[in-house]
Amino acid sequence: MSAPLPGRPVEYLTAADVMARYSCGRMWIERRIKDSGFPKPVKLGPGVSAPRRWHRADLEQWEHEREAMAS
C-alpha cells in the first residue's frame, strides 16, 4: 500500500470503479493480481463479508510502473 500524500485524503475504489477505469471484468482484475503485480484490494473491516476496496494511489502507482516498463 502506498502512503497517502500530505494533504491528500486516501481514496478508495470499488470493484465496479476499477472495472470501469480499465474497461475490464472481474476475471481480468484477478488475473492481473495473480500474474502482474496488480494492487490487491484491502478489506475495510473484520470478517469474511467485509467490503474490499482499492487505494487509488496504489492503482496510479501501478499505472506509472507499467508506463515506465513500456518506455
N, C-alpha and C positions, 0 to 999 in steps of 0.2 A: 504494500500500500504506500502511496505517495504521501508525503507530509503536505498538509494544506499550505498554500501560500499565505503570507501575512496579509491580513485584511480581506482575505477571500474565504467565504464560508465553504464548507465541504458540501458538494452537491452529489446527490445520489440519482442514479438512473435505474428504472425498472427494466425487466427483460424486454417489454414492449418498446421502451425508449431505445434500447440497444439494437433491437431488430430493425427499428425504423432508421437509426443512424447509419447502419451498414447495409440496409436493404437485404436482410437475410432472415433465416428462420432459426429456431432454437437449436437444431442439429448443427448448423454452421458454427454457432457460438460454442457448443460443447466440443466440437472437433478442434476448434482453434485453441480452446483452453487446454485440451489434451496434447495437441501437436505443435503449437507455435507460440506458446507463452502468452496467449491472450489473458488479460487480467481475470482472476476469479472473482465472483461476487462475494460480498460479505453478508453475514447474517445480522439482521438488525434486532436480535433478541434471542432469548433462550428457546430451546425446544426444536423439534423437527419441523414444525409448521411456521417457523419464523420467516418473515419475508427476506428475500435475498435481493441485494442491490449492488450496482457497480459504482465505484467512485469515478466521477467524470475525469478527474485529474489522472487516474490510472489509465483510462482509455486514451486520453490525449497523449500521455507519455508513450503508450504502445504504438499509437499512430506515428509519432515522431521517430521512434526507433525503426519502424518499418520503412518510413521515407528515407531515413539515413542509410539503411541497408540497400535500398533500391538505387541510390545515387552512386 
